[in-house]
Amino acid sequence: MTNYSFVPKYFLIQSIDKGQNTVVTFTEDHDYSVGEYVSFRCGKPNKMVEINNQRGKVLEMTSDSITVDIDSTNYTDFMFDLGVAILPMACPAGSGVKPDEYVATVILEDCFDNIRVD
């Protein structure tokens, strides 16, 4: 059997709280960091299709959630359902700006959101 996985790692979304900044809670602890860009995959069964393929910058985080700079105030309410074929996920979309560098640059922008076959 072929095993597909995102490189770098993706995290399954358990809930999304709407607001001027969106709070996304995962089913497990994540390894994202403040300043990193994250992209979302959310299909019709999860209702909040407006966030699908959106990219947001991580503003704050806890061990299992992130707050991103996406205004989701008027989005459809999110619904988590393990019974659907495609689960909602977040995956890295860029490393953001390295604040301690002499010349601030966005790095690793084009190497994210790919798939590898194990």
TIVO-2410 file (N, C-alpha, C; in nm, 3 decimals):
# residues 118
REC num residu      c1      c2      c3 atome chaine
REC   1      M   0.083  -0.117   0.000     N      A
REC   1      M   0.000   0.000   0.000    CA      A
REC   1      M   0.088   0.124   0.000     C      A
REC   2      T   0.054   0.223  -0.081     N      A
REC   2      T   0.128   0.349  -0.086    CA      A
REC   2      T   0.082   0.438   0.028     C      A
REC   3      N   0.178   0.502   0.094     N      A
REC   3      N   0.146   0.591   0.205    CA      A
REC   3      N   0.184   0.733   0.165     C      A
REC   4      Y   0.087   0.824   0.161     N      A
REC   4      Y   0.114   0.962   0.123    CA      A
REC   4      Y   0.119   1.049   0.248     C      A
REC   5      S   0.208   1.147   0.247     N      A
REC   5      S   0.213   1.239   0.360    CA      A
REC   5      S   0.260   1.376   0.314     C      A
REC   6      F   0.210   1.479   0.380     N      A
REC   6      F   0.255   1.614   0.350    CA      A
REC   6      F   0.393   1.635   0.408     C      A
REC   7      V   0.472   1.711   0.340     N      A
REC   7      V   0.605   1.747   0.387    CA      A
REC   7      V   0.613   1.898   0.384     C      A
REC   8      P   0.631   1.967   0.491     N      A
REC   8      P   0.633   1.922   0.629    CA      A
REC   8      P   0.496   1.875   0.677     C      A
REC   9      K   0.492   1.838   0.804     N      A
REC   9      K   0.375   1.775   0.863    CA      A
REC   9      K   0.252   1.865   0.862     C      A
REC  10      Y   0.137   1.802   0.841     N      A
REC  10      Y   0.009   1.870   0.851    CA      A
REC  10      Y  -0.053   1.835   0.986     C      A
REC  11      F  -0.153   1.913   1.028     N      A
REC  11      F  -0.225   1.885   1.152    CA      A
REC  11      F  -0.375   1.890   1.125     C      A
REC  12      L  -0.449   1.793   1.179     N      A
REC  12      L  -0.594   1.787   1.161    CA      A
REC  12      L  -0.662   1.892   1.248     C      A
REC  13      I  -0.762   1.959   1.192     N      A
REC  13      I  -0.834   2.065   1.261    CA      A
REC  13      I  -0.953   2.007   1.336     C      A
REC  14      Q  -0.964   2.040   1.464     N      A
REC  14      Q  -1.077   1.996   1.546    CA      A
REC  14      Q  -1.185   2.103   1.554     C      A
REC  15      S  -1.144   2.230   1.563     N      A
REC  15      S  -1.241   2.338   1.570    CA      A
REC  15      S  -1.180   2.467   1.516     C      A
REC  16      I  -1.269   2.557   1.471     N      A
REC  16      I  -1.228   2.688   1.424    CA      A
REC  16      I  -1.322   2.789   1.486     C      A
REC  17      D  -1.267   2.884   1.561     N      A
REC  17      D  -1.345   2.991   1.621    CA      A
REC  17      D  -1.335   3.114   1.533     C      A
REC  18      K  -1.451   3.164   1.489     N      A
REC  18      K  -1.456   3.277   1.398    CA      A
REC  18      K  -1.425   3.408   1.471     C      A
REC  19      G  -1.373   3.505   1.394     N      A
REC  19      G  -1.346   3.637   1.448    CA      A
REC  19      G  -1.258   3.716   1.354     C      A
REC  20      Q  -1.222   3.838   1.396     N      A
REC  20      Q  -1.132   3.918   1.314    CA      A
REC  20      Q  -0.998   3.848   1.297     C      A
REC  21      N  -0.955   3.778   1.401     N      A
REC  21      N  -0.844   3.683   1.393    CA      A
REC  21      N  -0.903   3.547   1.425     C      A
REC  22      T  -0.868   3.447   1.347     N      A
REC  22      T  -0.928   3.315   1.357    CA      A
REC  22      T  -0.845   3.223   1.445     C      A
REC  23      V  -0.911   3.153   1.539     N      A
REC  23      V  -0.844   3.057   1.626    CA      A
REC  23      V  -0.874   2.916   1.576     C      A
REC  24      V  -0.767   2.842   1.547     N      A
REC  24      V  -0.779   2.706   1.495    CA      A
REC  24      V  -0.722   2.611   1.599     C      A
REC  25      T  -0.803   2.514   1.642     N      A
REC  25      T  -0.759   2.414   1.739    CA      A
REC  25      T  -0.742   2.280   1.668     C      A
REC  26      F  -0.632   2.213   1.699     N      A
REC  26      F  -0.598   2.087   1.634    CA      A
REC  26      F  -0.631   1.968   1.722     C      A
REC  27      T  -0.630   1.849   1.663     N      A
REC  27      T  -0.659   1.727   1.736    CA      A
REC  27      T  -0.540   1.680   1.820     C      A
REC  28      E  -0.424   1.744   1.801     N      A
REC  28      E  -0.303   1.710   1.876    CA      A
REC  28      E  -0.216   1.835   1.887     C      A
REC  29      D  -0.111   1.828   1.966     N      A
REC  29      D  -0.017   1.940   1.975    CA      A
REC  29      D   0.051   1.959   1.840     C      A
REC  30      H   0.079   2.085   1.807     N      A
REC  30      H   0.139   2.120   1.678    CA      A
REC  30      H   0.282   2.170   1.699     C      A
REC  31      D   0.353   2.192   1.587     N      A
REC  31      D   0.488   2.247   1.598    CA      A
REC  31      D   0.504   2.374   1.515     C      A
REC  32      Y   0.392   2.447   1.492     N      A
REC  32      Y   0.400   2.574   1.423    CA      A
REC  32      Y   0.462   2.679   1.516     C      A
REC  33      S   0.502   2.791   1.459     N      A
REC  33      S   0.561   2.896   1.541    CA      A
REC  33      S   0.504   3.032   1.499     C      A
REC  34      V   0.511   3.129   1.589     N      A
REC  34      V   0.463   3.263   1.561    CA      A
REC  34      V   0.541   3.319   1.443     C      A
REC  35      G   0.470   3.379   1.347     N      A
REC  35      G   0.532   3.434   1.228    CA      A
REC  35      G   0.528   3.342   1.109     C      A
REC  36      E   0.504   3.214   1.132     N      A
REC  36      E   0.496   3.117   1.023    CA      A
REC  36      E   0.363   3.133   0.949     C      A
REC  37      Y   0.361   3.098   0.820     N      A
REC  37      Y   0.238   3.100   0.742    CA      A
REC  37      Y   0.181   2.959   0.733     C      A
REC  38      V   0.048   2.950   0.749     N      A
REC  38      V  -0.021   2.821   0.747    CA      A
REC  38      V  -0.134   2.830   0.644     C      A
REC  39      S  -0.152   2.723   0.569     N      A
REC  39      S  -0.258   2.715   0.470    CA      A
REC  39      S  -0.360   2.610   0.515     C      A
REC  40      F  -0.487   2.633   0.480     N      A
REC  40      F  -0.593   2.546   0.530    CA      A
REC  40      F  -0.661   2.470   0.418     C      A
REC  41      R  -0.700   2.346   0.447     N      A
REC  41      R  -0.777   2.262   0.356    CA      A
REC  41      R  -0.904   2.223   0.432     C      A
REC  42      C  -1.017   2.270   0.383     N      A
REC  42      C  -1.143   2.247   0.453    CA      A
REC  42      C  -1.252   2.228   0.349     C      A
REC  43      G  -1.307   2.108   0.340     N      A
REC  43      G  -1.406   2.076   0.237    CA      A
REC  43      G  -1.549   2.103   0.278     C      A
REC  44      K  -1.640   2.077   0.187     N      A
REC  44      K  -1.783   2.103   0.209    CA      A
REC  44      K  -1.840   2.033   0.332     C      A
REC  45      P  -1.799   1.909   0.363     N      A
REC  45      P  -1.856   1.845   0.482    CA      A
REC  45      P  -1.825   1.920   0.613     C      A
REC  46      N  -1.721   2.001   0.613     N      A
REC  46      N  -1.683   2.076   0.733    CA      A
REC  46      N  -1.747   2.214   0.738     C      A
REC  47      K  -1.827   2.245   0.638     N      A
REC  47      K  -1.908   2.366   0.628    CA      A
REC  47      K  -1.829   2.494   0.599     C      A
REC  48      M  -1.719   2.521   0.669     N      A
REC  48      M  -1.647   2.648   0.653    CA      A
REC  48      M  -1.558   2.644   0.529     C      A
REC  49      V  -1.621   2.640   0.412     N      A
REC  49      V  -1.545   2.630   0.287    CA      A
REC  49      V  -1.472   2.761   0.254     C      A
REC  50      E  -1.512   2.871   0.315     N      A
REC  50      E  -1.447   3.000   0.287    CA      A
REC  50      E  -1.299   3.001   0.327     C      A
REC  51      I  -1.261   2.917   0.423     N      A
REC  51      I  -1.122   2.915   0.468    CA      A
REC  51      I  -1.035   2.822   0.383     C      A
REC  52      N  -1.099   2.743   0.297     N      A
REC  52      N  -1.023   2.650   0.213    CA      A
REC  52      N  -0.923   2.725   0.126     C      A
REC  53      N  -0.799   2.680   0.127     N      A
REC  53      N  -0.687   2.737   0.053    CA      A
REC  53      N  -0.649   2.878   0.096     C      A
REC  54      Q  -0.702   2.926   0.207     N      A
REC  54      Q  -0.659   3.054   0.263    CA      A
REC  54      Q  -0.525   3.035   0.332     C      A
REC  55      R  -0.447   3.140   0.334     N      A
REC  55      R  -0.317   3.138   0.400    CA      A
REC  55      R  -0.316   3.246   0.506     C      A
REC  56      G  -0.276   3.208   0.627     N      A
REC  56      G  -0.271   3.305   0.736    CA      A
REC  56      G  -0.140   3.300   0.810     C      A
REC  57      K  -0.106   3.412   0.871     N      A
REC  57      K   0.016   3.421   0.951    CA      A
REC  57      K  -0.018   3.391   1.097     C      A
REC  58      V   0.062   3.307   1.161     N      A
REC  58      V   0.040   3.272   1.301    CA      A
REC  58      V   0.077   3.393   1.387     C      A
REC  59      L  -0.023   3.442   1.463     N      A
REC  59      L  -0.003   3.557   1.551    CA      A
REC  59      L   0.023   3.515   1.695     C      A
REC  60      E  -0.049   3.413   1.740     N      A
REC  60      E  -0.037   3.360   1.876    CA      A
REC  60      E  -0.057   3.209   1.869     C      A
REC  61      M  -0.021   3.141   1.979     N      A
REC  61      M  -0.040   2.996   1.980    CA      A
REC  61      M  -0.042   2.941   2.121     C      A
REC  62      T  -0.103   2.824   2.134     N      A
REC  62      T  -0.092   2.740   2.253    CA      A
REC  62      T  -0.036   2.607   2.203     C      A
REC  63      S  -0.030   2.509   2.287     N      A
REC  63      S   0.027   2.381   2.243    CA      A
REC  63      S  -0.057   2.313   2.135     C      A
REC  64      D  -0.190   2.336   2.135     N      A
REC  64      D  -0.274   2.269   2.036    CA      A
REC  64      D  -0.359   2.364   1.952     C      A
REC  65      S  -0.329   2.495   1.955     N      A
REC  65      S  -0.406   2.590   1.875    CA      A
REC  65      S  -0.318   2.704   1.823     C      A
REC  66      I  -0.368   2.769   1.718     N      A
REC  66      I  -0.300   2.887   1.664    CA      A
REC  66      I  -0.405   2.994   1.638     C      A
REC  67      T  -0.364   3.118   1.645     N      A
REC  67      T  -0.446   3.230   1.604    CA      A
REC  67      T  -0.381   3.289   1.479     C      A
REC  68      V  -0.459   3.301   1.371     N      A
REC  68      V  -0.406   3.351   1.245    CA      A
REC  68      V  -0.477   3.479   1.204     C      A
REC  69      D  -0.412   3.555   1.117     N      A
REC  69      D  -0.464   3.685   1.074    CA      A
REC  69      D  -0.564   3.674   0.959     C      A
REC  70      I  -0.661   3.585   0.972     N      A
REC  70      I  -0.768   3.570   0.874    CA      A
REC  70      I  -0.897   3.617   0.941     C      A
REC  71      D  -0.967   3.710   0.879     N      A
REC  71      D  -1.096   3.757   0.932    CA      A
REC  71      D  -1.204   3.661   0.886     C      A
REC  72      S  -1.252   3.579   0.977     N      A
REC  72      S  -1.353   3.477   0.946    CA      A
REC  72      S  -1.489   3.513   1.004     C      A
REC  73      T  -1.506   3.639   1.041     N      A
REC  73      T  -1.629   3.683   1.108    CA      A
REC  73      T  -1.755   3.639   1.035     C      A
REC  74      N  -1.757   3.650   0.903     N      A
REC  74      N  -1.877   3.619   0.826    CA      A
REC  74      N  -1.872   3.482   0.758     C      A
REC  75      Y  -1.779   3.396   0.798     N      A
REC  75      Y  -1.769   3.262   0.741    CA      A
REC  75      Y  -1.880   3.173   0.798     C      A
REC  76      T  -1.908   3.065   0.729     N      A
REC  76      T  -2.000   2.962   0.779    CA      A
REC  76      T  -1.938   2.895   0.901     C      A
REC  77      D  -2.020   2.851   0.996     N      A
REC  77      D  -1.968   2.782   1.115    CA      A
REC  77      D  -1.899   2.652   1.074     C      A
REC  78      F  -1.786   2.624   1.138     N      A
REC  78      F  -1.709   2.503   1.114    CA      A
REC  78      F  -1.777   2.384   1.181     C      A
REC  79      M  -1.767   2.266   1.118     N      A
REC  79      M  -1.820   2.143   1.176    CA      A
REC  79      M  -1.715   2.032   1.163     C      A
REC  80      F  -1.680   1.969   1.275     N      A
REC  80      F  -1.584   1.860   1.275    CA      A
REC  80      F  -1.659   1.728   1.269     C      A
REC  81      D  -1.624   1.642   1.174     N      A
REC  81      D  -1.689   1.513   1.156    CA      A
REC  81      D  -1.587   1.410   1.111     C      A
REC  82      L  -1.555   1.315   1.197     N      A
REC  82      L  -1.457   1.210   1.163    CA      A
REC  82      L  -1.508   1.115   1.056     C      A
REC  83      G  -1.637   1.119   1.027     N      A
REC  83      G  -1.695   1.027   0.930    CA      A
REC  83      G  -1.680   1.069   0.785     C      A
REC  84      V  -1.622   1.184   0.760     N      A
REC  84      V  -1.608   1.230   0.621    CA      A
REC  84      V  -1.481   1.174   0.559     C      A
REC  85      A  -1.477   1.169   0.427     N      A
REC  85      A  -1.362   1.110   0.357    CA      A
REC  85      A  -1.238   1.197   0.365     C      A
REC  86      I  -1.256   1.328   0.360     N      A
REC  86      I  -1.141   1.419   0.363    CA      A
REC  86      I  -1.151   1.504   0.489     C      A
REC  87      L  -1.054   1.487   0.578     N      A
REC  87      L  -1.055   1.560   0.704    CA      A
REC  87      L  -0.993   1.697   0.687     C      A
REC  88      P  -1.040   1.797   0.763     N      A
REC  88      P  -0.984   1.931   0.754    CA      A
REC  88      P  -0.844   1.935   0.812     C      A
REC  89      M  -0.755   2.010   0.748     N      A
REC  89      M  -0.617   2.014   0.796    CA      A
REC  89      M  -0.555   2.150   0.771     C      A
REC  90      A  -0.446   2.172   0.839     N      A
REC  90      A  -0.361   2.289   0.817    CA      A
REC  90      A  -0.223   2.237   0.784     C      A
REC  91      C  -0.155   2.307   0.694     N      A
REC  91      C  -0.019   2.268   0.659    CA      A
REC  91      C   0.066   2.393   0.642     C      A
REC  92      P   0.194   2.383   0.668     N      A
REC  92      P   0.282   2.500   0.654    CA      A
REC  92      P   0.278   2.555   0.512     C      A
REC  93      A   0.282   2.688   0.502     N      A
REC  93      A   0.278   2.752   0.370    CA      A
REC  93      A   0.393   2.849   0.351     C      A
REC  94      G   0.480   2.860   0.446     N      A
REC  94      G   0.596   2.949   0.437    CA      A
REC  94      G   0.647   2.981   0.576     C      A
REC  95      S   0.772   3.012   0.585     N      A
REC  95      S   0.832   3.033   0.716    CA      A
REC  95      S   0.820   3.175   0.767     C      A
REC  96      G   0.768   3.264   0.684     N      A
REC  96      G   0.753   3.401   0.728    CA      A
REC  96      G   0.885   3.476   0.728     C      A
REC  97      V   0.885   3.590   0.792     N      A
REC  97      V   1.003   3.675   0.797    CA      A
REC  97      V   1.086   3.639   0.919     C      A
REC  98      K   1.215   3.624   0.899     N      A
REC  98      K   1.304   3.599   1.013    CA      A
REC  98      K   1.336   3.735   1.075     C      A
REC  99      P   1.280   3.765   1.191     N      A
REC  99      P   1.293   3.900   1.248    CA      A
REC  99      P   1.435   3.937   1.292     C      A
REC 100      D   1.521   3.840   1.320     N      A
REC 100      D   1.654   3.869   1.370    CA      A
REC 100      D   1.758   3.882   1.259     C      A
REC 101      E   1.717   3.869   1.135     N      A
REC 101      E   1.810   3.879   1.024    CA      A
REC 101      E   1.837   4.026   0.991     C      A
REC 102      Y   1.955   4.052   0.938     N      A
REC 102      Y   1.991   4.188   0.900    CA      A
REC 102      Y   1.898   4.241   0.790     C      A
REC 103      V   1.872   4.158   0.690     N      A
REC 103      V   1.777   4.192   0.585    CA      A
REC 103      V   1.660   4.096   0.599     C      A
REC 104      A   1.543   4.150   0.636     N      A
REC 104      A   1.426   4.065   0.657    CA      A
REC 104      A   1.382   4.004   0.524     C      A
REC 105      T   1.370   3.873   0.519     N      A
REC 105      T   1.328   3.805   0.397    CA      A
REC 105      T   1.232   3.693   0.430     C      A
REC 106      V   1.146   3.659   0.336     N      A
REC 106      V   1.060   3.543   0.350    CA      A
REC 106      V   1.141   3.425   0.297     C      A
REC 107      I   1.151   3.321   0.377     N      A
REC 107      I   1.232   3.207   0.337    CA      A
REC 107      I   1.148   3.082   0.320     C      A
REC 108      L   1.197   2.990   0.243     N      A
REC 108      L   1.135   2.858   0.222    CA      A
REC 108      L   0.994   2.866   0.166     C      A
REC 109      E   0.962   2.973   0.098     N      A
REC 109      E   0.826   2.995   0.047    CA      A
REC 109      E   0.782   2.886  -0.051     C      A
REC 110      D   0.871   2.842  -0.138     N      A
REC 110      D   0.828   2.754  -0.245    CA      A
REC 110      D   0.848   2.605  -0.218     C      A
REC 111      C   0.888   2.567  -0.099     N      A
REC 111      C   0.911   2.424  -0.074    CA      A
REC 111      C   0.803   2.362   0.014     C      A
REC 112      F   0.696   2.436   0.043     N      A
REC 112      F   0.590   2.385   0.128    CA      A
REC 112      F   0.473   2.333   0.048     C      A
REC 113      D   0.385   2.261   0.117     N      A
REC 113      D   0.260   2.212   0.061    CA      A
REC 113      D   0.283   2.117  -0.054     C      A
REC 114      N   0.380   2.029  -0.039     N      A
REC 114      N   0.402   1.926  -0.139    CA      A
REC 114      N   0.370   1.789  -0.079     C      A
REC 115      I   0.368   1.687  -0.161     N      A
REC 115      I   0.337   1.553  -0.111    CA      A
REC 115      I   0.451   1.458  -0.145     C      A
REC 116      R   0.482   1.371  -0.053     N      A
REC 116      R   0.588   1.272  -0.075    CA      A
REC 116      R   0.526   1.133  -0.063     C      A
REC 117      V   0.579   1.040  -0.136     N      A
REC 117      V   0.535   0.901  -0.128    CA      A
REC 117      V   0.638   0.825  -0.046     C      A
REC 118      D   0.595   0.762   0.063     N      A
REC 118      D   0.685   0.684   0.148    CA      A
REC 118      D   0.696   0.542   0.097     C      A
***
